[in-house]
Amino acid sequence: MHEMSITLSMIDIVNDEMRKRGVERLERLKIRVGKLTAVEPQSLLFCFDVCTRDTPLEGARLDIEEVPISGTCMDCNEEFHLEGLLSLCPRCEGGRIEKISGNELDIVSMEVV
């Protein structure tokens, strides 16, 4: 389960930022997770709860925005959400698609006290 290592890395980043800013308590952490990352949001929530237990992060809410796979057709420049990795352009049915979203795994914001 790679969600555990991802969670531990996120917690390290959050703790470093909290230390730098002199804050002690995290209220909410917002992240973005792209569909192509193969990260299961429910597993990430579970790991976050387990890893923050008995720490200053315990009780913090983890908000996860799931980012769909989007692409741009390199033939007609149509931008669209892909149904699968081998989707065709809905406008021209071209197959030369450049993926522009779905790989995200970002910390968006932290709410601290």
Backbone bond lengths (Angstrom), bond angles and torsions (degrees), N, CA, C in turn:
res aa  C-N    CA-C-N  psi(-1)  N-CA   C-N-CA  omega(-1)  CA-C   N-CA-C  phi
1 M - - - 1.451 - - 1.532 108.20 -
2 H 1.327 117.31 104.47 1.458 120.56 -179.25 1.521 112.76 -76.62
3 E 1.324 117.35 -10.18 1.463 120.49 176.67 1.528 111.57 -61.11
4 M 1.339 117.53 -32.43 1.461 120.17 179.68 1.528 110.53 -65.82
5 S 1.315 118.16 -45.68 1.474 119.63 179.89 1.531 110.89 -67.68
6 I 1.315 117.29 -35.16 1.464 120.87 176.31 1.523 109.74 -64.03
7 T 1.311 116.64 -44.88 1.464 121.24 179.15 1.518 111.15 -61.62
8 L 1.319 117.30 -44.92 1.465 120.21 179.99 1.531 110.91 -62.98
9 S 1.317 117.72 -38.06 1.467 121.06 176.74 1.525 111.14 -65.39
10 M 1.338 117.00 -42.78 1.465 120.75 177.30 1.521 110.83 -60.64
11 I 1.308 116.27 -43.93 1.463 120.69 -179.04 1.524 110.50 -63.76
12 D 1.312 117.82 -39.25 1.472 120.67 175.99 1.529 110.83 -60.39
13 I 1.320 116.28 -44.92 1.470 120.66 179.24 1.520 110.47 -62.30
14 V 1.329 116.86 -46.49 1.461 121.62 -179.52 1.525 110.47 -61.96
15 N 1.317 117.02 -46.44 1.472 120.01 179.53 1.522 111.50 -60.97
16 D 1.330 117.94 -40.90 1.467 121.39 177.56 1.531 110.89 -61.40
17 E 1.327 116.40 -45.92 1.467 120.24 179.54 1.527 111.76 -64.52
18 M 1.314 116.73 -40.40 1.463 120.12 179.00 1.527 110.35 -64.17
19 R 1.302 116.80 -41.30 1.464 121.52 178.32 1.535 110.85 -62.49
20 K 1.328 116.17 -45.87 1.467 121.65 179.45 1.523 111.77 -59.26
21 R 1.316 116.81 -37.33 1.460 121.95 -175.10 1.524 112.85 -93.81
22 G 1.321 117.01 -4.26 1.460 120.54 177.59 1.516 114.32 70.37
23 V 1.321 116.93 32.40 1.469 120.61 177.43 1.520 109.07 -108.77
24 E 1.314 115.35 155.67 1.462 119.55 -172.61 1.518 115.22 -115.83
25 R 1.321 117.10 -16.18 1.459 117.90 -173.06 1.526 110.70 -135.43
26 L 1.310 115.46 132.96 1.458 122.22 175.44 1.520 109.19 -97.80
27 E 1.326 115.55 129.13 1.461 120.56 176.72 1.523 111.60 -95.53
28 R 1.352 115.40 -44.13 1.460 119.48 -176.41 1.523 109.64 -151.39
29 L 1.326 114.20 142.36 1.459 122.04 175.30 1.517 107.24 -124.13
30 K 1.340 116.84 124.44 1.457 121.18 178.19 1.522 108.29 -107.86
31 I 1.333 115.25 131.20 1.458 120.62 178.21 1.525 109.99 -131.69
32 R 1.338 115.40 162.06 1.467 122.42 174.53 1.513 107.50 -118.77
33 V 1.329 115.60 132.38 1.462 121.33 -179.51 1.526 108.77 -128.48
34 G 1.318 116.00 118.05 1.453 121.36 179.07 1.519 111.65 -79.27
35 K 1.309 115.65 148.72 1.472 121.91 -179.69 1.526 112.58 -60.26
36 L 1.336 117.69 -29.23 1.462 120.61 -178.46 1.529 113.44 -76.80
37 T 1.324 117.79 -9.25 1.468 119.77 -178.42 1.520 112.57 -76.63
38 A 1.307 117.38 -14.39 1.473 122.98 -176.87 1.519 112.01 60.79
39 V 1.325 116.78 27.18 1.454 121.96 175.44 1.527 107.75 -93.00
40 E 1.319 115.58 128.21 1.459 121.07 178.66 1.524 109.16 -88.13
41 P 1.340 118.76 114.77 1.462 120.54 -178.50 1.534 114.00 -54.96
42 Q 1.326 117.95 -40.06 1.466 119.56 179.93 1.530 111.49 -64.78
43 S 1.320 116.83 -38.40 1.464 120.58 176.88 1.518 110.50 -66.68
44 L 1.324 116.81 -38.01 1.454 121.02 178.34 1.528 110.82 -64.66
45 L 1.323 116.78 -41.80 1.470 120.72 176.97 1.527 111.05 -61.71
46 F 1.323 116.35 -44.21 1.460 120.78 178.58 1.531 110.66 -60.84
47 C 1.329 116.59 -48.33 1.469 121.10 -179.27 1.525 110.82 -61.99
48 F 1.325 116.75 -39.67 1.465 120.47 179.30 1.527 110.62 -61.97
49 D 1.323 116.93 -44.87 1.466 120.76 178.33 1.530 111.30 -61.46
50 V 1.320 116.99 -43.56 1.462 121.39 -179.36 1.530 111.03 -66.64
51 C 1.319 117.04 -45.43 1.469 121.59 -174.49 1.526 113.89 -74.28
52 T 1.325 116.99 -21.43 1.465 119.04 -179.38 1.528 112.80 -96.13
53 R 1.315 116.82 -5.71 1.465 120.84 179.79 1.529 109.79 -58.55
54 D 1.341 115.90 133.99 1.474 123.32 179.01 1.528 112.73 62.36
55 T 1.318 117.25 30.36 1.465 122.22 175.21 1.532 107.79 -128.79
56 P 1.348 117.43 170.41 1.472 119.19 175.84 1.530 113.01 -62.83
57 L 1.307 117.32 -13.03 1.468 120.80 179.53 1.526 112.43 -90.09
58 E 1.326 117.27 -7.74 1.470 120.12 -177.93 1.521 110.49 -58.44
59 G 1.308 115.81 135.03 1.459 121.89 179.09 1.516 113.65 89.71
60 A 1.330 117.14 -9.01 1.460 119.95 178.15 1.518 109.42 -67.79
61 R 1.311 115.41 147.23 1.461 120.98 179.41 1.522 109.08 -92.44
62 L 1.303 116.51 134.46 1.458 122.64 175.19 1.520 108.15 -105.12
63 D 1.329 116.21 112.91 1.460 121.79 177.26 1.526 108.07 -100.61
64 I 1.326 115.96 126.62 1.456 121.05 -177.28 1.529 109.59 -116.71
65 E 1.324 115.30 120.39 1.463 121.10 173.28 1.525 107.18 -96.86
66 E 1.309 116.51 119.18 1.458 120.58 178.12 1.528 108.93 -87.13
67 V 1.333 115.46 127.46 1.459 121.56 -176.76 1.526 108.81 -102.93
68 P 1.337 116.78 121.76 1.467 119.41 179.78 1.529 110.93 -70.99
69 I 1.307 114.73 166.42 1.463 120.89 175.71 1.528 107.45 -81.55
70 S 1.318 116.20 121.90 1.459 121.48 177.57 1.515 108.90 -122.44
71 G 1.314 114.35 155.49 1.456 118.92 178.87 1.507 111.46 -149.94
72 T 1.322 113.97 168.91 1.451 122.13 175.82 1.528 107.75 -122.97
73 C 1.308 115.87 131.32 1.458 120.71 176.33 1.527 108.45 -72.63
74 M 1.302 116.05 127.50 1.459 120.20 -178.34 1.534 111.95 -79.97
75 D 1.331 116.72 -6.62 1.459 120.55 178.25 1.523 112.20 -93.67
76 C 1.354 117.21 -42.24 1.470 119.58 -175.35 1.534 113.43 -122.50
77 N 1.337 117.36 0.06 1.472 123.67 178.17 1.529 114.49 68.74
78 E 1.313 118.06 14.78 1.469 121.47 175.91 1.532 108.69 -68.73
79 E 1.324 116.52 132.07 1.465 121.44 175.16 1.523 107.62 -104.38
80 F 1.349 117.02 133.89 1.467 120.42 -174.75 1.523 110.71 -158.58
81 H 1.344 115.26 163.70 1.464 121.74 174.23 1.518 108.34 -82.76
82 L 1.309 115.94 133.55 1.458 121.07 -179.80 1.529 109.41 -87.61
83 E 1.312 115.98 138.53 1.463 121.61 176.56 1.519 110.39 -80.33
84 G 1.304 117.41 -29.16 1.459 123.28 179.32 1.516 108.32 -156.45
85 L 1.306 116.15 179.04 1.456 119.49 -177.13 1.519 113.31 -68.04
86 L 1.310 117.65 -22.36 1.461 120.96 -177.41 1.529 112.34 -111.43
87 S 1.320 116.68 34.19 1.461 120.97 -179.16 1.519 111.64 -69.94
88 L 1.321 114.87 149.62 1.458 121.83 174.42 1.519 108.82 -99.52
89 C 1.313 115.50 158.37 1.456 121.25 178.33 1.536 109.31 -64.25
90 P 1.332 117.88 131.59 1.462 119.75 -179.71 1.534 112.79 -71.73
91 R 1.331 117.75 -18.03 1.462 120.73 -179.22 1.530 111.94 -88.75
92 C 1.347 116.47 -53.07 1.469 118.79 -173.73 1.534 113.25 -113.33
93 E 1.326 116.60 -1.74 1.462 124.11 -178.80 1.532 113.03 62.54
94 G 1.343 115.33 21.19 1.461 120.19 176.00 1.526 110.88 -72.46
95 G 1.301 115.46 155.69 1.461 120.60 -178.11 1.514 114.37 -108.82
96 R 1.349 117.64 1.36 1.469 119.73 179.35 1.521 108.65 -90.40
97 I 1.328 114.44 88.62 1.461 121.09 -174.18 1.523 109.95 -111.51
98 E 1.315 115.53 128.55 1.461 120.88 174.20 1.527 107.91 -98.27
99 K 1.323 116.72 121.45 1.458 120.42 179.66 1.525 109.46 -75.14
100 I 1.341 115.92 129.83 1.460 120.39 -177.65 1.524 113.21 -115.73
101 S 1.320 117.38 -11.77 1.467 119.49 174.16 1.522 109.09 -153.60
102 G 1.309 113.83 160.72 1.456 120.81 179.89 1.513 112.21 123.65
103 N 1.345 117.12 -11.42 1.468 121.66 179.04 1.526 112.66 -99.04
104 E 1.317 117.88 2.81 1.452 121.62 -174.19 1.535 112.57 -65.78
105 L 1.293 114.86 142.46 1.465 122.98 168.30 1.526 104.46 -152.66
106 D 1.336 114.93 82.24 1.454 122.21 -169.39 1.523 112.28 -125.10
107 I 1.316 114.71 145.06 1.458 120.26 166.03 1.525 106.04 -84.55
108 V 1.313 116.53 122.36 1.458 121.52 -177.17 1.520 110.80 -90.99
109 S 1.343 116.02 -47.70 1.465 119.27 -178.38 1.520 110.77 -161.27
110 M 1.328 113.09 161.20 1.467 121.11 176.64 1.530 107.13 -130.17
111 E 1.319 116.51 134.44 1.461 120.89 170.98 1.513 106.84 -107.65
112 V 1.341 115.63 122.32 1.459 120.66 -174.59 1.528 110.33 -125.87
113 V 1.340 114.23 164.09 1.463 121.01 176.69 1.505 107.57 -121.02
